[in-house]
Amino acid sequence: MSPPGANGESTVGSDAPRQKGKANADTLKVGCIAWVIKDGQPRRAEILSIRDTKSGRQFYCNFDNFNKRLDEWVPVARIDFNQDVEWPNPEKEKQKDGKTKKAPAVSKKQPSKKAQKKVAKREQSVASEGQTPHPWAEFVESQPQVKTPAKTDDAEDKANASLEFGGTPGVGPDEMELDEDETPAERAKKERAQSFSREEEIEKLRTSGSMTQNPAEISRIRNISRVEFGRYILFPWYFSPYPEAFSQEDCMFICEFCLSYYGDLKSFSRHRQKCTLQHPPGNEIYRDDFVSFFEIDGRRQRTWCRNLCLLSKMFLDHKTLYYDVDPFLFYVMTTRDEHGNHLIGYFSKEKESTDGYNVACILTLPQYQRKGYGRLLIQFSYELSKIEGKLGSPEKPLSDLGLLSYRQYWSENIIEVLLQSSEREEKCTIEGIASALSMTTQDVEHTLQALKMQVYHKGEHKIVVPEKLIKQREKSKLKQKRIIEPDLIQWKPPVFTAASRTWGW
């Protein structure tokens, strides 16, 4: 049996012993570890936040040996107050211990430990105003904080549902400096000037800021408890910067066609009577008997695309969120019935990517997970690259789960090309595979290395297909998988002016 945390699960509390005692709904505070009912049985859980909603007081709990995605707001009725609560250790003792240790002398040329700590914190916090903003749908890859769900089904579930890419915002040169001559009073005054309230932080994230990756920040707490989206009830996984008022609601209502959001059923019902939209507000570029794809320009449909990104943030963790969607195209996959086109998932791509990326962000909504839709999204992005005559690749670096889903797609297609070439007795090269699949040679080579299909034999690099992978290919052929029919794509690569490719503020 693996130890707690070995599979990406989170363990609550610290190794230091804690004081225990009785508590009630009024005395329970942030940092306490209580016994909370989950899946019909009591489990240890750390209280990360407390809020008062219309239905009463709720506590945000991180359960012992459960993935962070499974954190949730629980009512008072689910907390077992008959058992002792573990109280958080006082911070004063830690401060006293810190004061007894003398800091070594630091030269002016070498940054002090305090400066290094400040830089580390700022690297995970909101980007400074002086920085050039990253694209809206850019994903932050923070490897130490990536957590794999506790169960295998959850891992497959999330791998099909959400792929996350991108880079971390940099730190300005002025943030690297710390004046050692400041008095404690001056330093405290400066910290108060830099701090802001919860409402201001959410508004900044929602309109012009970025998602933070510091677990102590507000983005660690999921703010929306429940979402009614069409005929589905969704339970968000992560924080999304909707207006603060929606965190007080027990349920948020989102129109599945225009993606407008409402806090009460009366307003939402009135909107549904007036809303005439029955499909995404863009051009339909693909249709078969099962799904359709729509191309939407973020500059022309700003409100819809912004609402789409707010919705997707509830199911995507490590990403940097910017509010401007102008430089992006959104390719939305839907399924049709007599009521209209229902959103399944989407991927976005930059109108002009200097690195040749064909995907910036990709998501399948939770209610459509593990049904092959993620594969369709990935395939469609490469079919567009084929029409453009380019070699495409998802935005780097990939997260662990993103790499898992893409590598599965890459490996299946690469093996298919190799076996077809073998049947025709044709010589196959990495460049030939990349050209046939519109993949970059780097992605092809990395996939071959990961599958241990590249060997060095008699002074030559050779590609070998293991028998195990051949058997897996034969089994997958027995399963009827949905695929994109390239002949049904009605699309030409759009041409944009310099102004339409950039932010329009």
HUFEN-V248752 format. One record per helix or strand of 2 or more residues. SS is the DSSP state (A for helix, B for strand). FROM is the first residue (numbers start at 1). LEN is the number of residues. If there is no record, write none. Layout:
[[SS:FROM:LEN] [SS:FROM:LEN]]
This chain:
[[B:20:2] [B:33:6] [B:41:13] [B:56:8] [A:68:3] [B:72:4] [A:76:3] [B:85:2] [A:92:9] [A:113:11] [A:143:3] [A:152:10] [B:162:2] [A:173:4] [A:184:11] [A:198:10] [A:218:3] [B:227:3] [B:232:3] [A:244:5] [B:252:3] [B:261:2] [A:265:10] [B:283:5] [B:292:6] [A:302:12] [B:328:10] [B:340:11] [B:357:3] [B:361:4] [A:366:3] [A:373:16] [B:392:3] [A:400:24] [A:430:8] [A:441:10] [B:454:4] [B:460:4] [A:467:12] [A:486:3]]
